[in-house]
Amino acid sequence: MICLINPPQKNLREPNAYFPLGLGYVMGNLNREWCYLNLADGIKDIPEYEWYGITYQNATRKSTEATCKIIKSLYPESKIVVGGAGANHHTIKHADYIVKGESELDLSEWFNNPTSCDFGYIGNLDLVKEPYRDESCINRTGIHGSNELSTTIMATRGCPYNCSFCDKAHGMSSVYRMRSPEMVIQEIISLNSTYDIKHVRFVDDCLTCNEAYTIELCGKLKSVPVSFICITRADRVNERIMKALASAGCTQIDFGIESGSQRILDLMNKRTTVEQNGKAIQLAKENGIKVKAFLMMDYPSEFDSDKRKTLEFVDKYKPDMFSLSKYSSDEYFYPDNNKEWISFKEEIEKLLQVA
């Protein structure tokens, strides 16, 4: 029996709102007996199993390591395999095996001869079965951008960019691949019929990276009774894409703006300009789509003058909402007890007149 674990995600506002799609894909494609243990709210009683598979993200580095340590102290003969973006033996010391890459098609066979390895990436995503989900995939709080029943989904994988702060840039595939629009629509129809899902959040790193694919997907999304929000880059949208998104039911776009300082954007290797970011916000608004700006503070060598430029950007382009993360050497998140973060967040809220 393989126990697949979603470790605590304390830095997320609503840990249970984000069903672990990575584990879901493993569960949906694993041809072995498994069970699922959700520890999103905190580490609790862990039963004994022969194998434990734990997903790793930058935001769960500490909790993944803590989970591994507890399992090893309780069941020293059991084996632990950790997979996910950025996982390695330097960050996860109590795991027996570290696997990288996309393992869905090979993991069942891997257990016959386990070793730490890199599975690489899957070229044809249509070979991968839909992720397993249960009732915990349903969100009712509105955190995904709608008060309708909602959940998360992926249409593409990979990101051809290499932003220096992103854990995926250092541990996952940079090769951008797309599921066929038909398979994406089939999954949405299944979610609608099984769980009455009326809204989905595309958690792809950059949904609109390929214009032709985006247009085709949006054309087919018109046929399903769902609205959606997505994440993308300011340099990967234009008038044609924005109109297609709006007509397909897109209600919100999340842009990785990060900073209003071109110097900081360049240090981050964002490969975008302040002007591109502003134009993308304007374009979305002109097409009736709300905008959320992901902002970051305290990137290495950021000065007060850079922060002021971020405030000036926010004041000029007025995104509808924002999230502000604080960068640190090993993780970046939302530190509710950090006075500097709170103060900067409040300045942005005043400019946007939000609370």
C-alpha positions as CSV (number, residue, x, y, z in Angstrom):
1,M,0.0,0.0,0.0
2,I,1.3,3.5,-0.9
3,C,0.1,6.4,1.2
4,L,0.1,9.6,-0.8
5,I,0.4,12.7,1.4
6,N,-0.5,16.3,0.8
7,P,1.7,18.0,3.5
8,P,0.6,21.2,5.4
9,Q,0.6,24.4,3.4
10,K,0.6,26.9,6.2
11,N,1.5,29.9,4.0
12,L,-1.6,29.6,1.9
13,R,-4.7,31.6,3.0
14,E,-6.9,28.5,2.5
15,P,-4.8,25.3,2.3
16,N,-7.8,23.1,1.5
17,A,-8.9,25.2,-1.4
18,Y,-6.1,23.9,-3.5
19,F,-6.6,20.3,-4.2
20,P,-3.1,18.9,-4.9
21,L,-3.3,18.3,-8.7
22,G,0.2,16.8,-8.8
23,L,-0.8,14.1,-6.4
24,G,-4.2,13.8,-8.1
25,Y,-2.5,13.0,-11.4
26,V,-0.3,10.4,-9.7
27,M,-3.4,8.8,-8.1
28,G,-5.3,8.9,-11.3
29,N,-2.5,7.1,-13.2
30,L,-1.0,4.9,-10.5
31,N,-1.6,1.2,-11.2
32,R,-1.0,0.1,-7.6
33,E,-3.0,0.1,-4.4
34,W,-2.9,3.6,-2.7
35,C,-4.6,5.8,-0.2
36,Y,-4.7,9.5,0.2
37,L,-3.9,11.5,3.3
38,N,-4.6,15.2,3.4
39,L,-2.5,17.1,6.0
40,A,-3.2,20.5,4.6
41,D,-4.5,21.8,8.0
42,G,-1.5,20.4,9.9
43,I,0.4,17.1,10.7
44,K,-1.9,14.7,12.6
45,D,-2.0,11.0,13.1
46,I,-0.2,9.1,10.3
47,P,-1.0,5.4,10.0
48,E,1.8,2.9,9.2
49,Y,2.3,1.9,5.5
50,E,5.1,0.3,3.6
51,W,5.5,3.3,1.3
52,Y,4.8,7.1,1.6
53,G,4.7,9.4,-1.4
54,I,4.9,13.1,-0.5
55,T,4.5,16.1,-2.8
56,Y,6.9,19.0,-2.5
57,Q,6.6,22.7,-3.3
58,N,8.7,25.6,-2.2
59,A,5.9,26.7,0.1
60,T,5.9,23.3,1.8
61,R,9.6,22.7,2.1
62,K,9.6,22.8,5.9
63,S,6.4,20.9,6.4
64,T,7.4,18.2,3.9
65,E,10.7,17.7,5.8
66,A,8.8,17.7,9.1
67,T,6.4,15.1,7.8
68,C,9.3,12.9,6.5
69,K,11.0,13.2,9.9
70,I,7.9,12.1,11.8
71,I,7.3,9.2,9.6
72,K,10.9,8.0,9.9
73,S,10.7,8.3,13.7
74,L,7.5,6.3,13.8
75,Y,8.1,3.7,11.1
76,P,11.9,3.5,10.4
77,E,11.5,0.5,8.0
78,S,9.0,2.3,5.8
79,K,10.2,4.0,2.6
80,I,9.6,7.6,1.7
81,V,9.6,9.1,-1.8
82,V,9.3,12.8,-2.4
83,G,8.5,14.4,-5.7
84,G,7.8,17.9,-7.0
85,A,9.3,21.2,-8.0
86,G,12.7,21.8,-6.5
87,A,12.8,18.6,-4.4
88,N,16.3,17.4,-3.7
89,H,18.3,15.7,-0.9
90,H,19.7,19.1,0.2
91,T,16.2,20.3,1.1
92,I,14.6,17.0,2.1
93,K,17.0,15.1,4.3
94,H,14.7,12.3,5.7
95,A,13.4,10.9,2.4
96,D,14.7,7.6,1.0
97,Y,14.2,8.7,-2.6
98,I,13.8,12.0,-4.5
99,V,12.1,11.9,-7.9
100,K,11.8,14.8,-10.2
101,G,9.9,15.5,-13.3
102,E,6.5,14.1,-14.5
103,S,6.2,10.5,-13.2
104,E,2.6,9.6,-14.0
105,L,3.3,7.2,-16.8
106,D,6.3,5.5,-15.2
107,L,5.8,5.5,-11.4
108,S,3.9,2.2,-11.2
109,E,6.9,0.4,-12.8
110,W,9.4,2.5,-10.8
111,F,8.4,0.7,-7.5
112,N,9.9,-2.5,-9.0
113,N,13.3,-0.9,-8.9
114,P,13.2,2.3,-6.9
115,T,16.0,4.9,-7.1
116,S,16.3,8.6,-7.0
117,C,15.8,9.8,-10.5
118,D,14.5,12.4,-12.9
119,F,11.5,11.3,-15.0
120,G,11.8,14.3,-17.3
121,Y,8.7,15.5,-19.0
122,I,5.8,13.9,-20.8
123,G,5.7,15.0,-24.4
124,N,2.1,14.0,-25.1
125,L,-0.1,15.0,-22.3
126,D,-3.1,13.3,-23.8
127,L,-1.6,10.0,-22.6
128,V,-2.1,11.1,-19.0
129,K,-5.4,10.2,-17.4
130,E,-7.4,12.8,-15.6
131,P,-6.4,13.5,-12.0
132,Y,-8.2,11.6,-9.3
133,R,-10.5,13.9,-7.2
134,D,-12.9,13.5,-4.3
135,E,-15.3,15.8,-2.5
136,S,-12.3,17.8,-1.1
137,C,-11.7,19.2,-4.5
138,I,-14.8,21.4,-4.2
139,N,-14.4,24.9,-3.0
140,R,-17.3,27.0,-1.7
141,T,-15.5,30.0,-0.2
142,G,-15.0,32.1,-3.4
143,I,-11.2,32.0,-3.2
144,H,-11.0,30.9,-6.8
145,G,-12.8,34.0,-8.0
146,S,-16.5,33.0,-7.9
147,N,-19.1,32.1,-5.3
148,E,-20.1,29.2,-7.5
149,L,-18.8,25.7,-6.7
150,S,-15.3,25.7,-8.0
151,T,-12.0,23.8,-8.4
152,T,-8.7,23.9,-10.1
153,I,-7.6,22.4,-13.4
154,M,-4.7,22.4,-15.8
155,A,-4.7,22.7,-19.6
156,T,-0.9,23.1,-20.2
157,R,2.3,22.2,-18.5
158,G,5.8,23.8,-18.5
159,C,7.0,27.4,-18.7
160,P,9.6,28.6,-21.2
161,Y,10.6,31.4,-18.9
162,N,13.1,31.3,-16.1
163,C,12.1,33.9,-13.4
164,S,14.8,33.7,-10.8
165,F,12.5,33.4,-7.8
166,C,10.3,30.6,-9.2
167,D,10.9,27.1,-7.8
168,K,9.5,25.6,-11.0
169,A,12.2,27.4,-13.0
170,H,14.8,25.4,-11.2
171,G,13.2,22.0,-10.9
172,M,10.5,21.3,-13.6
173,S,10.3,21.3,-17.3
174,S,10.7,24.5,-19.3
175,V,9.1,22.8,-22.3
176,Y,5.6,24.2,-22.8
177,R,3.1,21.5,-23.7
178,M,-0.7,21.5,-24.2
179,R,-3.5,19.0,-23.6
180,S,-5.9,18.7,-26.5
181,P,-8.8,21.2,-26.0
182,E,-11.1,18.2,-26.3
183,M,-9.6,16.5,-23.2
184,V,-9.8,19.7,-21.2
185,I,-13.4,20.2,-22.1
186,Q,-14.2,16.5,-21.3
187,E,-12.7,17.0,-17.8
188,I,-14.7,20.2,-17.2
189,I,-17.9,18.4,-18.3
190,S,-17.1,15.6,-15.9
191,L,-16.5,18.0,-13.0
192,N,-19.8,19.7,-13.8
193,S,-21.8,16.5,-13.9
194,T,-20.1,14.9,-10.9
195,Y,-19.7,17.8,-8.5
196,D,-21.8,20.5,-10.1
197,I,-18.7,22.6,-10.6
198,K,-19.6,26.0,-12.3
199,H,-16.3,27.7,-12.1
200,V,-12.6,26.6,-12.6
201,R,-9.3,28.1,-11.9
202,F,-6.7,27.3,-14.5
203,V,-3.5,26.9,-12.5
204,D,-1.2,26.7,-15.5
205,D,1.9,28.8,-15.2
206,C,1.1,30.7,-18.4
207,L,-2.2,29.6,-20.0
208,T,-2.0,31.9,-23.0
209,C,1.6,31.1,-23.9
210,N,0.5,29.7,-27.3
211,E,-1.9,32.1,-29.1
212,A,-3.4,29.6,-31.5
213,Y,-4.0,27.1,-28.7
214,T,-5.6,29.7,-26.5
215,I,-8.0,30.8,-29.3
216,E,-9.0,27.2,-30.0
217,L,-9.5,26.3,-26.3
218,C,-11.6,29.5,-25.7
219,G,-13.8,28.6,-28.7
220,K,-14.6,25.2,-27.1
221,L,-15.0,26.6,-23.6
222,K,-18.0,28.5,-24.9
223,S,-19.9,25.2,-25.0
224,V,-19.5,24.4,-21.3
225,P,-21.5,26.0,-18.5
226,V,-18.5,27.3,-16.5
227,S,-16.7,30.5,-16.0
228,F,-13.0,30.6,-15.2
229,I,-9.9,32.6,-14.1
230,C,-6.3,32.0,-15.2
231,I,-2.7,33.0,-14.7
232,T,-0.6,34.4,-17.5
233,R,2.2,36.9,-18.5
234,A,1.7,40.4,-19.6
235,D,3.8,39.8,-22.7
236,R,1.6,36.8,-23.7
237,V,-1.7,38.6,-24.2
238,N,-3.0,40.8,-27.0
239,E,-6.4,42.2,-28.2
240,R,-7.3,38.9,-30.0
241,I,-6.5,36.7,-27.0
242,M,-8.2,39.0,-24.6
243,K,-11.4,39.1,-26.6
244,A,-11.4,35.3,-26.9
245,L,-10.9,34.9,-23.1
246,A,-13.8,37.3,-22.4
247,S,-16.2,35.6,-24.8
248,A,-15.3,32.2,-23.3
249,G,-16.3,33.2,-19.8
250,C,-13.0,34.4,-18.3
251,T,-13.8,36.7,-15.3
252,Q,-10.3,37.3,-14.0
253,I,-6.7,37.2,-15.1
254,D,-3.8,37.0,-12.6
255,F,-0.6,38.7,-13.9
256,G,2.8,38.2,-12.3
257,I,3.6,41.9,-12.2
258,E,6.0,41.6,-9.3
259,S,7.4,45.1,-9.3
260,G,6.9,48.6,-10.8
261,S,10.7,49.0,-11.1
262,Q,12.3,47.9,-14.3
263,R,15.6,47.4,-12.5
264,I,14.0,44.8,-10.2
265,L,12.1,43.1,-13.1
266,D,15.5,42.7,-14.9
267,L,17.2,41.3,-11.8
268,M,14.3,38.8,-11.6
269,N,14.8,37.8,-15.2
270,K,11.1,38.5,-15.8
271,R,11.7,39.4,-19.4
272,T,8.8,41.9,-19.3
273,T,8.7,45.7,-19.1
274,V,6.8,48.0,-16.8
275,E,5.0,49.3,-19.9
276,Q,4.0,45.8,-21.0
277,N,2.6,45.1,-17.5
278,G,0.5,48.3,-17.5
279,K,-0.8,47.7,-21.0
280,A,-1.9,44.2,-20.2
281,I,-3.9,45.4,-17.2
282,Q,-5.6,48.1,-19.3
283,L,-6.4,45.6,-22.1
284,A,-8.0,43.2,-19.6
285,K,-10.1,45.9,-18.1
286,E,-11.2,47.2,-21.5
287,N,-12.6,43.7,-22.2
288,G,-14.5,43.4,-18.9
289,I,-12.0,41.1,-17.2
290,K,-10.9,41.8,-13.6
291,V,-7.2,41.8,-12.9
292,K,-5.2,40.5,-9.9
293,A,-1.6,41.6,-9.7
294,F,0.9,39.4,-8.0
295,L,3.4,41.7,-6.3
296,M,6.6,40.9,-4.5
297,M,8.7,42.9,-2.0
298,D,12.2,42.6,-0.7
299,Y,13.7,41.0,-3.7
300,P,17.6,41.1,-3.2
301,S,18.9,44.6,-3.7
302,E,15.5,46.2,-3.7
303,F,15.6,49.8,-2.5
304,D,13.0,52.1,-1.1
305,S,13.0,53.8,-4.5
306,D,12.0,50.5,-6.2
307,K,9.1,50.1,-3.7
308,R,7.9,53.6,-4.6
309,K,7.9,52.7,-8.3
310,T,5.7,49.7,-7.4
311,L,3.3,52.0,-5.6
312,E,3.3,54.5,-8.5
313,F,2.5,51.6,-10.9
314,V,-0.4,50.4,-8.8
315,D,-1.7,53.9,-8.5
316,K,-1.5,54.5,-12.3
317,Y,-3.0,51.2,-13.6
318,K,-5.3,50.2,-10.7
319,P,-5.5,46.4,-10.7
320,D,-8.8,45.2,-9.2
321,M,-7.0,43.2,-6.6
322,F,-3.5,42.1,-5.6
323,S,-1.4,39.7,-3.5
324,L,1.8,40.8,-1.9
325,S,4.5,38.2,-1.1
326,K,7.7,38.8,0.7
327,Y,10.9,37.2,-0.8
328,S,13.4,35.4,1.4
329,S,16.3,33.2,0.5
330,D,14.5,29.9,0.7
331,E,10.8,30.8,0.4
332,Y,8.5,33.7,-0.2
333,F,5.0,34.0,1.2
334,Y,2.6,36.2,3.1
335,P,4.0,37.0,6.6
336,D,1.1,38.3,8.6
337,N,3.3,39.2,11.5
338,N,5.9,41.1,9.6
339,K,5.5,44.9,10.2
340,E,7.3,46.0,7.0
341,W,5.1,43.7,4.9
342,I,1.9,44.8,6.6
343,S,2.9,48.5,6.1
344,F,3.6,48.1,2.4
345,K,0.4,46.1,1.9
346,E,-1.6,48.8,3.6
347,E,-0.1,51.4,1.3
348,I,-1.2,49.4,-1.7
349,E,-4.7,48.9,-0.2
350,K,-5.1,52.7,0.2
351,L,-4.2,53.3,-3.4
352,L,-6.7,50.7,-4.6
353,Q,-9.3,51.6,-1.9
354,V,-9.6,47.9,-0.8
355,A,-9.3,46.3,2.6
